[in-house]
Amino acid sequence: MAARSVIALVSVAEVVAGDLADHLERRGHDVRAARQPWEAESLLSAKGIDVVVVGDSLSQAEGRDLLRRYGGEGGPDFILICRPTDLV
């Protein structure tokens, strides 16, 4: 049996996070949530995360900082949710 992938939801709006987590769990993923940037730091530094979904309630600078520090080779894949007016 394949290992379950671990997906971190970071600063994803509450109205979306619950449904998204349920959807991902029904499809066999483990989901972790971090509402605040400091929670994300703790979650990502512990390793073991496969994909990070960064919500638009995190500032652009904070999202890029997480990507710079924890993404890249050997790190998790990142999905950044942005507003249409955001320049990433």
C-alpha positions as CSV (number, residue, x, y, z in Angstrom):
1,M,0.0,0.0,0.0
2,A,1.4,3.4,-1.0
3,A,2.1,6.0,1.7
4,R,-0.5,8.7,2.1
5,S,0.7,12.1,0.9
6,V,0.7,14.9,3.5
7,I,-0.8,18.2,2.4
8,A,-0.4,21.4,4.5
9,L,-3.1,24.1,4.2
10,V,-1.4,27.3,5.3
11,S,-3.6,30.4,5.9
12,V,-6.4,29.1,3.7
13,A,-9.7,30.9,4.4
14,E,-11.8,29.1,7.0
15,V,-14.8,28.9,4.6
16,V,-12.7,27.0,2.1
17,A,-10.3,25.1,4.4
18,G,-12.8,22.7,6.0
19,D,-14.3,21.6,2.7
20,L,-10.9,21.3,1.0
21,A,-9.6,19.2,3.9
22,D,-12.6,16.9,3.8
23,H,-12.2,16.5,0.0
24,L,-8.5,15.7,0.2
25,E,-9.0,13.3,3.1
26,R,-11.7,11.4,1.3
27,R,-9.2,10.9,-1.5
28,G,-6.6,9.4,0.8
29,H,-4.4,12.3,1.8
30,D,-3.4,13.4,5.3
31,V,-4.1,17.1,5.9
32,R,-2.5,19.4,8.3
33,A,-3.6,23.0,8.8
34,A,-1.7,26.1,9.9
35,R,-3.8,29.3,10.3
36,Q,-0.9,31.6,11.2
37,P,2.6,32.1,9.7
38,W,4.3,30.9,12.9
39,E,2.3,27.7,12.8
40,A,3.4,27.1,9.2
41,E,7.0,27.6,10.2
42,S,6.7,24.8,12.9
43,L,4.7,22.5,10.5
44,L,7.2,22.9,7.6
45,S,10.3,22.7,9.6
46,A,9.2,19.3,11.0
47,K,9.5,17.9,7.5
48,G,7.3,15.2,6.0
49,I,5.0,17.6,4.1
50,D,4.5,16.7,0.4
51,V,2.4,19.6,-0.8
52,V,1.8,23.1,0.7
53,V,-1.3,25.1,-0.3
54,V,-0.8,28.7,0.7
55,G,-4.0,30.7,1.0
56,D,-4.5,34.3,0.0
57,S,-4.8,35.5,3.6
58,L,-1.1,35.2,3.9
59,S,0.8,38.3,2.6
60,Q,2.7,37.9,-0.7
61,A,6.0,38.4,1.1
62,E,5.2,35.8,3.7
63,G,4.1,33.3,1.0
64,R,7.3,33.9,-1.0
65,D,9.4,33.6,2.1
66,L,7.9,30.1,2.9
67,L,8.5,29.1,-0.7
68,R,12.1,30.3,-0.6
69,R,12.9,28.6,2.7
70,Y,11.1,25.3,2.4
71,G,10.5,24.7,-1.3
72,G,13.0,23.6,-3.9
73,E,14.8,20.3,-4.4
74,G,13.8,17.9,-1.7
75,G,11.1,20.2,-0.3
76,P,7.4,20.1,-0.7
77,D,5.6,21.3,-3.8
78,F,3.8,24.7,-3.3
79,I,0.5,25.9,-4.6
80,L,0.0,29.6,-4.0
81,I,-3.6,30.9,-4.0
82,C,-3.5,34.6,-5.1
83,R,-6.0,37.3,-5.7
84,P,-6.3,38.4,-9.4
85,T,-4.5,41.7,-8.6
86,D,-1.5,40.0,-6.9
87,L,1.8,40.0,-8.6
88,V,3.7,36.9,-7.5
